Amino acid sequence: MKGGKLIVFSAPSGSGKTTIVRHLLAQEPLNLAFSVSATSRSPRGTEKNGEDYYFISIEEFKKHIKNNDFLEWEEVYRDNFYGTLHSEVNRLWEMGKNVIFDIDVVGGLRIKKKYPEKTLAVFVKPPSVDELKIRLKKRKTESEEKINMRIAKASIEMATAPQFDHIIVNDSLEKALKEAESLVSDFVEGTPNSEEE
C-alpha cells in the first residue's frame, strides 16, 4: 500500500472526536478524505449508507474477515462489528488524499501499529467521565442502559490514551479544534511529531 498519510482520531463516545474530524475535513489545505467504516449494526437516525458507514450484514462482515479484507476490525459489542476495508483506504489514496479516521481506540492503535511511519494517532479526551455522561444523555439517541455501557467502556479506553502520539483534552471545543488543526497540518506537511505536550 502506497499513498498519502493516515490520521487517526480515537476517543470514548461523546468526547467530540466527530466534531473535530468534521472541522478538519473542511480545511482544504490538509487535503483530507474521510474513511467510511463498515459496520454490522443498523443505521441510527439520519445515517446514510456509504456516507456515515457501509452497513453490511453480520454474515457479510464475517466473510470479509475471512478474506482478510480489513485493515482493522473489532467486535465492539456482541455481534456488533466495525472495521476499515483496505479497498476504502486505497480508493482515497488513489484520489491523492490523506485519509482521516474517526474510529474506536482499538482500531486506531491497530492502524498505528500497521503503518507506524504513515500514521498520526490522536486521542481525544473528555474533561471527565461525568462530563461524558452529560454529553451522551444530551444526545437523546440511546437508552440509559446503552449509555452506562458506553461509560464503562470509556474508562477502559481512557487508559489507552498514553499509547497515542498526542492527547487533546476537549474541555474547550475552540481550543481542541485549533490544536487538532495544528497537529494534523504539521504531520501532513512532514514536520516531525514533537514530543512536547
N, C-alpha and C positions, 0 to 999 in steps of 0.2 A: 504494500500500500504506500503510494507516494501522495503528495498533495500538501494542502495547507496545514494550519495548526489546529489543535483541538483545545477548546476552552470548556472546562467542566465547572458547573455551579451545582453544588450539593448542599442540602440543608434539611432539617426537620420540616415537615409540612407546616406551613403557616409562618415561616421565617421571613418570607418576602423575596425568595430567590426568583420566582417567576416574574415579579415586577422588575427586578434588576435585569434579568435576561431580556425582557421586552424592551427596556430602555437601551440596552447595549445594541440590540438588533437595529434600532432606529439611528444609530451613529454610523453613517455611511463610510467614513474613513477606515473603520475597523474591518470592513468587508466580511461581515459575519452572515452565516446562514444557520437556521435552526435545525437541529437534528430531531426529527419526529420519531419518538419511541413507539415500539409495538407493545400492545397490552392485550391480555385476555379478558379484562373486565369490560363491562358495558359502558357506553358513553354516559357522562353526567351532564345535566343542564343543557347548555348550548354547544357542547363539544362536537367537533366535526371530524369525521374520518379523514386521515391524510393531512390534517391541519394541526389538530391537537395531539392525536395519536393515530396509529394504524390499529384499528380494532379488529382483532382476529380471534378465532375460537381457540379454546384450550388445546384441542386436537392439532390444529394448525400450528400453534405455538410450539407444541412438543415435537412436531415434525421438523420445524426449523432448528430446534435444539439438536436433534439427532443429526441433521445435515450440517451442523457447525456453521449456521448462517449468521450467528450473533457475535458481535464484538464483545458484548457482555449481556448477561440476563440474570434475573433473580425471581424467585417466588417470594414476593413481598409479604403477602398473606396467603393462607391456604387457597390453592387453585386460582391465585391472582398473580399472574406473571407479567413482568415488564422486561423489555430488552431493547438493545440497539442493533439493528440489522447492518451488516457490513455494506450491503447494497445502498443503504441510505447515506452513509458517510462517503462512499465512493461517488455517489451521484452528486453530492455537494462539492466534493473536491474537484470533480470534472468540470464544475461550473467556475472553478478558480476561487472558491470561497474558503474562509476559515470556519470551522464548524463549532457551534456553541451548543452545549448540553445543559438541560435543566433536568437533573437526574438524581436518584437516591444515592446515599452515601456509599453503599457497597459497589454499585455500578460505576460511580465516579472514580473510586480508588482502583477498580479493575482496569479502567481505561488508562489511568495514570501509569499503572504497572506495565501494561502492554506497550505503551508509547511514552516512556518517561521524558524523552527529549522534546517531543512534539506537543506535550500536554501541559496546560496550566490548570491546576486544580484549586478551586476556591470554595471554602466552606463559609456559608452564611449562618451566623449565629443570632438567635433572638436574644433580646436583653435578659430574659429569664424564662423558665418553664411556665410560670404563672402568666406572663405576658402572652406566651404562645397559646395557652388555653383560651385566653380572652379573644385573641385573633381568630382562632378556629371556631369559637362559638359565634362570633360576629358574622362569619361566612354564611351560617344557616344552611349548609349543604349536607350536613351529616348528623347522625343520631349521637346522643350523649355517649353511648357505648363505643361507637366508632372514634369519637373524639378522645375518649380515655385510652383506646388502643394506640392512637397516634401519639399521645402524650407519653405513654410507657415506652414507645419506640424512640421518641425524641431523646429521652435520657440516655439511651444506648448510643444513638447517633452522635450526640454531643461529645461523647468520649473519644470518637474517632477524629475530631477536629484537628488535633496536632499532626495527623498524617497528611494533611493537605498543605499545599505550597503557601497559602495565605488564608487568614481568617478575617472576615468582615463582620463586625458586630452591628447588626441593623437596629440601632436604637434611634437613629435619625435617618429617615429614608434619603433625604437630600445628600447627607454625608456619605451614606452607603453607596449611592449611585455614582458620586464623584470618585470615590475610592475604587470602585469596580472598573470604571471607565479608564482610570489612570493605570491600573494593573494590566488590564487587557491591552491597552494601547502600547505600553512598554513591551509586553510579550509579543504582540503581533509585529511590532517594528524590530524585534530581535534584540532589544535591550535585555541583558541578563536579569534573571529574577533576583531582586535584592532580598537579603535575609532580614533586613530591618523591618520591624513591625511598627 
